[in-house]
Amino acid sequence: DDPVALDGLLEVHRYNEDWTGLERVLRRQIELCHDPALRAALTCRLASLRELRFADLPGAKVLFRSALNNDPLHMPALRALLRTSRATDDHATTARVAQVIAEHEEPRTAAALMLESARLHLDKLNDPDRAFEAMRAAVAHSPEPAILAALGNLCERTARWSDLAQVLEQLREMADDAAERAAIGLRLALVQQQRLDDIDAAIETLREAVNAAPDDLPARQMLGRLYRRQERWEELIGLLSEERELFTDPQRQAATCYRIADIFEHQLGDLEQAVGFYQQALDSVPGYRPAMRGISRAYRILERHEDLIAVFEHELALAAGGAEKRTLLRRIAELGQQELNDPAAAHGAYERLLSLDPNDLSTLRALRRIYTLGCRWDD
């Protein structure tokens, strides 16, 4: 049992590759050792012998654990136990030891170990709570976008919506370009609206997204929907007015002006403003049907009959079918006769109707009434 003699025997057995003899001497040294740190080192050495020379992974793991009982922070034993646990698919031990080692590594290595532990807890051990804690620890070690994104995916997978919102806010702050910030902002706004029922926060997030990327259409569309849902009409008009300036496509400009006009007409009850925007839609796309219907409706309510006739005349020039033309001419005639008290205007419309259908009895009767009232007996 002389320590010097035992050390000498170790060297002899190693030189002769007598692994059984080497193991016997190591076990005796462990029995005689009373220093926990040294005992852990000797046990770890014995475990490595069992692993590498005897291919005894289960036995090696038992010995690595024994070494850690003597010195819980013996790093060679911890790393060896991590390696052998991975090799034997011992997921629980791998997850636990990875976290212990992480506390003593530099930030990026620590974060990688915590990520490994989190994924094992989630995918192999069915423990989402421990997975979340490990992933959050990974972020604390190294708050890089990739690790934050992994934490965000875990939050979404486990329905931790408040935590997901916080992660997305961090990712948005770290984003390098405007388009990326806007995309993350849109995702954050969806969480705030759909999962947290915080419409005001979602609106503020979308405002920031639109400011960061003014041409980001999905963010604009969602912000518009929320403004409408909250009946924030003035803010919605402001948003749409910005869109009108941003986009040069005439169809899009016409559609945007129409939407503004529709808000003025149906939500704010300001028909004069509505008429102005209906007209701007028609300036962008002459004959734009929704705007023509809208401006006709507004003129009728405002009793601007001459303007209404002008709209009907414009529609008449664009009309393709005979039935549509006849309908428009009847409206012009009725306005001239009933609202403007202008038999001449009505007469002209009925004459054009008759040219389309010379045998239309209702048109003939209407003309007869006009001629009778005007004492035009020859006509």
C-alpha positions as CSV (number, residue, x, y, z in Angstrom):
1,D,0.0,0.0,0.0
2,D,3.0,2.3,-0.2
3,P,2.0,5.3,-2.4
4,V,5.3,5.4,-4.2
5,A,5.2,1.7,-4.9
6,L,1.6,2.0,-6.2
7,D,2.6,4.8,-8.6
8,G,5.5,2.7,-9.8
9,L,3.1,-0.2,-10.5
10,L,0.8,2.1,-12.5
11,E,3.7,3.0,-14.8
12,V,4.7,-0.6,-15.2
13,H,1.2,-1.7,-16.1
14,R,0.7,1.2,-18.5
15,Y,4.0,0.4,-20.2
16,N,3.0,-3.3,-20.6
17,E,-0.6,-2.3,-21.6
18,D,-1.8,-4.5,-18.7
19,W,-5.1,-2.7,-18.3
20,T,-6.5,-5.2,-15.8
21,G,-3.5,-4.7,-13.6
22,L,-3.7,-1.0,-14.0
23,E,-7.4,-1.0,-13.0
24,R,-6.5,-3.1,-9.9
25,V,-3.9,-0.6,-8.8
26,L,-6.2,2.4,-9.4
27,R,-8.9,0.9,-7.3
28,R,-6.5,0.3,-4.5
29,Q,-5.3,3.9,-4.7
30,I,-8.9,5.1,-4.5
31,E,-9.5,3.0,-1.4
32,L,-6.5,4.4,0.3
33,C,-7.2,8.1,-0.7
34,H,-9.0,10.4,1.8
35,D,-8.7,13.7,-0.2
36,P,-12.0,14.3,-2.0
37,A,-10.4,16.1,-4.9
38,L,-7.7,13.5,-5.4
39,R,-10.2,10.7,-5.0
40,A,-12.3,12.3,-7.7
41,A,-9.3,12.6,-10.0
42,L,-8.4,8.9,-9.5
43,T,-11.9,7.7,-10.0
44,C,-12.2,9.7,-13.2
45,R,-9.0,8.1,-14.4
46,L,-10.4,4.7,-13.6
47,A,-13.6,5.5,-15.4
48,S,-11.7,6.6,-18.5
49,L,-9.8,3.3,-18.4
50,R,-13.1,1.4,-18.4
51,E,-14.5,3.6,-21.2
52,L,-11.4,3.5,-23.5
53,R,-9.7,0.2,-22.8
54,F,-12.7,-2.0,-21.9
55,A,-15.4,-0.3,-24.0
56,D,-17.6,-0.4,-20.9
57,L,-19.7,2.7,-21.2
58,P,-22.2,1.8,-18.5
59,G,-19.5,1.0,-16.1
60,A,-17.6,4.2,-17.0
61,K,-20.7,6.3,-16.4
62,V,-21.1,4.8,-12.9
63,L,-17.5,5.7,-12.1
64,F,-17.7,9.2,-13.5
65,R,-20.8,9.7,-11.2
66,S,-18.8,8.3,-8.3
67,A,-16.0,10.9,-9.0
68,L,-18.6,13.7,-8.9
69,N,-19.9,12.5,-5.6
70,N,-16.4,13.3,-4.3
71,D,-16.1,16.6,-6.2
72,P,-19.3,17.8,-7.8
73,L,-17.5,20.3,-9.9
74,H,-14.7,18.1,-11.2
75,M,-14.7,19.3,-14.8
76,P,-13.0,16.3,-16.5
77,A,-15.6,14.0,-14.9
78,L,-18.4,16.3,-15.8
79,R,-17.3,16.5,-19.5
80,A,-16.7,12.7,-19.6
81,L,-20.2,12.0,-18.1
82,L,-21.7,14.4,-20.7
83,R,-19.9,12.5,-23.5
84,T,-20.9,9.1,-22.3
85,S,-24.5,10.1,-21.6
86,R,-24.8,11.4,-25.1
87,A,-23.3,8.2,-26.5
88,T,-25.8,6.0,-24.5
89,D,-28.8,8.3,-25.2
90,D,-29.2,9.0,-21.5
91,H,-31.1,12.2,-22.2
92,A,-31.9,13.1,-18.6
93,T,-28.3,13.0,-17.5
94,T,-27.1,14.8,-20.7
95,A,-29.6,17.6,-20.0
96,R,-28.6,17.9,-16.4
97,V,-24.9,17.8,-16.8
98,A,-24.9,20.2,-19.8
99,Q,-26.5,22.8,-17.5
100,V,-23.9,22.2,-14.8
101,I,-21.0,22.6,-17.2
102,A,-22.6,25.6,-18.8
103,E,-22.3,27.6,-15.6
104,H,-18.5,27.3,-15.9
105,E,-18.0,28.0,-19.6
106,E,-17.5,31.1,-21.7
107,P,-20.8,32.6,-22.9
108,R,-21.2,31.1,-26.3
109,T,-20.3,27.6,-25.2
110,A,-22.6,28.0,-22.2
111,A,-25.4,29.0,-24.4
112,A,-24.9,26.0,-26.7
113,L,-25.0,23.7,-23.8
114,M,-28.2,25.3,-22.4
115,L,-29.8,25.0,-25.9
116,E,-28.9,21.3,-26.0
117,S,-30.5,20.8,-22.6
118,A,-33.6,22.7,-23.6
119,R,-34.1,20.7,-26.7
120,L,-33.7,17.4,-24.8
121,H,-36.2,18.5,-22.2
122,L,-38.7,19.5,-24.9
123,D,-38.2,16.7,-27.5
124,K,-37.1,13.7,-25.4
125,L,-38.1,14.3,-21.8
126,N,-41.5,16.0,-22.5
127,D,-40.8,18.7,-20.0
128,P,-41.6,22.1,-21.6
129,D,-41.2,24.0,-18.3
130,R,-37.6,22.9,-17.8
131,A,-37.0,23.4,-21.6
132,F,-38.1,27.0,-21.3
133,E,-35.9,27.7,-18.2
134,A,-32.9,26.2,-20.0
135,M,-33.6,28.2,-23.2
136,R,-34.0,31.4,-21.2
137,A,-30.7,30.7,-19.5
138,A,-29.1,30.2,-23.0
139,V,-30.3,33.7,-23.9
140,A,-28.9,35.1,-20.6
141,H,-25.5,33.7,-21.5
142,S,-25.5,34.9,-25.1
143,P,-28.5,37.0,-26.3
144,E,-27.8,36.4,-30.0
145,P,-30.6,36.5,-32.6
146,A,-30.4,32.8,-33.4
147,I,-30.8,31.9,-29.7
148,L,-33.6,34.4,-29.2
149,A,-35.4,33.0,-32.3
150,A,-35.1,29.5,-30.8
151,L,-36.6,30.8,-27.6
152,G,-39.4,32.5,-29.5
153,N,-40.2,29.3,-31.3
154,L,-40.3,27.4,-28.0
155,C,-42.6,30.1,-26.5
156,E,-44.9,29.8,-29.5
157,R,-44.9,26.0,-29.3
158,T,-45.8,26.1,-25.6
159,A,-48.2,29.0,-25.8
160,R,-46.2,31.4,-23.7
161,W,-47.5,34.4,-25.4
162,S,-46.3,37.1,-23.1
163,D,-42.8,35.7,-23.2
164,L,-43.0,35.4,-27.0
165,A,-43.9,39.1,-27.2
166,Q,-40.9,40.0,-25.1
167,V,-38.6,37.9,-27.3
168,L,-40.0,39.5,-30.4
169,E,-39.4,43.0,-29.0
170,Q,-35.8,42.0,-28.4
171,L,-35.4,40.6,-31.9
172,R,-36.9,43.7,-33.4
173,E,-34.5,46.0,-31.6
174,M,-31.6,43.8,-32.8
175,A,-32.7,43.7,-36.5
176,D,-30.3,45.4,-38.9
177,D,-32.6,46.6,-41.7
178,A,-36.0,48.2,-41.9
179,A,-37.7,45.3,-43.7
180,E,-36.6,42.8,-41.1
181,R,-37.8,45.1,-38.3
182,A,-41.2,45.5,-40.0
183,A,-41.6,41.8,-40.5
184,I,-40.8,41.1,-36.8
185,G,-43.1,44.0,-35.8
186,L,-45.9,42.4,-37.8
187,R,-45.4,39.1,-36.0
188,L,-45.4,40.9,-32.7
189,A,-48.5,42.7,-33.5
190,L,-50.3,39.5,-34.3
191,V,-49.3,38.1,-31.0
192,Q,-50.5,41.2,-29.2
193,Q,-53.8,41.2,-31.0
194,Q,-54.7,37.6,-31.3
195,R,-53.1,36.1,-28.2
196,L,-52.8,38.9,-25.6
197,D,-55.9,40.8,-26.8
198,D,-54.0,44.1,-26.5
199,I,-55.2,46.1,-29.5
200,D,-53.6,49.3,-28.4
201,A,-50.1,47.7,-28.1
202,A,-50.6,46.0,-31.5
203,I,-51.5,49.4,-33.1
204,E,-48.4,51.0,-31.6
205,T,-46.2,48.1,-32.8
206,L,-47.7,48.4,-36.3
207,R,-47.2,52.2,-36.4
208,E,-43.5,51.5,-35.7
209,A,-43.4,48.9,-38.4
210,V,-45.0,51.2,-40.9
211,N,-42.6,54.0,-39.9
212,A,-39.6,51.7,-40.3
213,A,-40.8,50.4,-43.7
214,P,-43.5,52.7,-45.2
215,D,-44.1,50.4,-48.2
216,D,-44.7,47.3,-46.1
217,L,-48.2,46.4,-47.3
218,P,-49.0,43.6,-44.7
219,A,-48.3,45.9,-41.8
220,R,-50.3,48.7,-43.4
221,Q,-53.2,46.4,-44.0
222,M,-53.3,45.0,-40.5
223,L,-53.0,48.5,-39.0
224,G,-55.9,49.6,-41.2
225,R,-58.0,46.7,-40.0
226,L,-57.3,47.5,-36.4
227,Y,-58.1,51.2,-36.9
228,R,-61.5,50.1,-38.5
229,R,-62.2,47.7,-35.7
230,Q,-61.5,50.4,-33.1
231,E,-63.5,52.9,-35.2
232,R,-60.5,55.3,-35.2
233,W,-61.6,56.8,-38.5
234,E,-59.3,59.9,-38.5
235,E,-56.3,57.8,-38.0
236,L,-57.4,55.4,-40.7
237,I,-57.9,58.3,-43.1
238,G,-54.4,59.5,-42.3
239,L,-53.0,56.0,-43.0
240,L,-54.8,55.7,-46.3
241,S,-53.7,59.2,-47.3
242,E,-50.1,58.2,-46.8
243,E,-50.7,55.1,-49.0
244,R,-52.1,57.4,-51.7
245,E,-48.8,59.3,-51.8
246,L,-46.7,56.2,-51.6
247,F,-48.2,54.2,-54.5
248,T,-48.1,55.5,-58.1
249,D,-50.3,52.8,-59.6
250,P,-53.5,54.5,-60.8
251,Q,-55.7,51.6,-59.8
252,R,-54.3,51.5,-56.3
253,Q,-54.6,55.2,-55.9
254,A,-58.3,55.1,-57.1
255,A,-59.0,52.2,-54.7
256,T,-57.4,54.1,-51.8
257,C,-59.3,57.3,-52.5
258,Y,-62.5,55.3,-52.7
259,R,-61.9,53.8,-49.3
260,I,-61.3,57.3,-47.8
261,A,-64.5,58.6,-49.5
262,D,-66.4,55.6,-48.1
263,I,-65.3,56.4,-44.6
264,F,-66.3,60.1,-44.9
265,E,-69.7,59.0,-46.3
266,H,-70.7,56.1,-44.1
267,Q,-68.7,56.6,-40.9
268,L,-68.2,60.4,-40.5
269,G,-71.3,61.5,-42.4
270,D,-69.3,64.2,-44.3
271,L,-70.7,63.9,-47.8
272,E,-68.9,66.9,-49.2
273,Q,-65.5,65.4,-48.2
274,A,-66.7,62.1,-49.6
275,V,-67.5,63.7,-53.0
276,G,-64.0,65.2,-53.1
277,F,-62.3,61.8,-52.7
278,Y,-64.7,60.0,-55.0
279,Q,-63.8,62.6,-57.6
280,Q,-60.0,62.0,-56.9
281,A,-60.6,58.3,-57.5
282,L,-62.2,59.1,-60.8
283,D,-59.3,61.4,-61.7
284,S,-57.0,58.5,-61.2
285,V,-59.1,56.0,-63.1
286,P,-61.9,57.6,-65.2
287,G,-65.0,55.4,-65.0
288,Y,-63.9,53.7,-61.8
289,R,-67.2,52.0,-61.0
290,P,-67.2,52.0,-57.2
291,A,-66.4,55.7,-57.2
292,M,-69.0,56.5,-59.8
293,R,-71.7,54.7,-57.7
294,G,-70.5,56.4,-54.6
295,I,-70.4,59.9,-56.0
296,S,-73.9,59.3,-57.6
297,R,-75.2,58.3,-54.2
298,A,-73.7,61.4,-52.6
299,Y,-75.0,63.8,-55.2
300,R,-78.4,62.3,-54.9
301,I,-78.5,62.9,-51.1
302,L,-77.0,66.4,-51.5
303,E,-79.6,67.1,-54.2
304,R,-76.8,68.2,-56.6
305,H,-78.9,67.0,-59.5
306,E,-76.9,68.7,-62.3
307,D,-73.7,67.1,-61.0
308,L,-75.6,63.8,-60.8
309,I,-76.7,64.1,-64.5
310,A,-73.0,64.8,-65.4
311,V,-72.0,61.5,-63.7
312,F,-74.8,59.6,-65.5
313,E,-73.6,61.1,-68.8
314,H,-70.1,59.9,-68.1
315,E,-71.4,56.4,-67.3
316,L,-73.4,56.5,-70.5
317,A,-70.3,57.1,-72.5
318,L,-68.7,54.1,-70.9
319,A,-71.8,51.8,-71.1
320,A,-71.5,48.8,-73.4
321,G,-74.9,47.3,-73.4
322,G,-78.2,48.7,-74.6
323,A,-80.0,47.9,-71.3
324,E,-77.5,49.9,-69.2
325,K,-77.7,52.8,-71.6
326,R,-81.5,52.9,-71.4
327,T,-81.5,52.8,-67.6
328,L,-79.1,55.7,-67.5
329,L,-81.1,57.8,-70.0
330,R,-84.3,57.2,-68.0
331,R,-82.5,58.5,-64.9
332,I,-81.3,61.6,-66.7
333,A,-84.8,62.2,-68.1
334,E,-86.4,61.8,-64.7
335,L,-83.9,64.1,-63.0
336,G,-84.5,66.8,-65.7
337,Q,-88.2,66.5,-65.5
338,Q,-88.9,66.0,-61.8
339,E,-85.9,67.6,-60.0
340,L,-84.7,70.3,-62.3
341,N,-88.0,71.1,-63.9
342,D,-86.1,71.2,-67.2
343,P,-88.3,69.7,-70.0
344,A,-85.6,70.3,-72.6
345,A,-83.1,68.2,-70.7
346,A,-85.7,65.5,-70.2
347,H,-86.8,65.7,-73.9
348,G,-83.2,65.2,-75.0
349,A,-82.8,62.1,-72.9
350,Y,-86.1,60.6,-74.1
351,E,-85.2,61.3,-77.7
352,R,-81.9,59.4,-77.2
353,L,-83.9,56.6,-75.6
354,L,-86.2,56.5,-78.6
355,S,-83.2,56.2,-80.9
356,L,-82.2,53.1,-79.1
357,D,-85.7,51.6,-79.1
358,P,-88.2,53.4,-81.4
359,N,-91.1,51.3,-80.3
360,D,-90.7,51.7,-76.5
361,L,-94.2,52.7,-75.3
362,S,-93.1,54.2,-72.0
363,T,-90.7,56.6,-73.8
364,L,-93.3,57.5,-76.3
365,R,-95.8,58.3,-73.5
366,A,-93.2,60.4,-71.7
367,L,-92.5,62.4,-74.8
368,R,-96.2,62.9,-75.4
369,R,-96.6,64.4,-71.9
370,I,-93.7,66.8,-72.5
371,Y,-95.1,67.8,-75.9
372,T,-98.6,68.3,-74.4
373,L,-97.3,70.4,-71.5
374,G,-95.2,72.5,-74.0
375,C,-98.1,72.8,-76.4
376,R,-95.9,71.3,-79.1
377,W,-98.8,69.9,-81.1
378,D,-96.9,69.4,-84.3
379,D,-94.4,67.2,-82.5
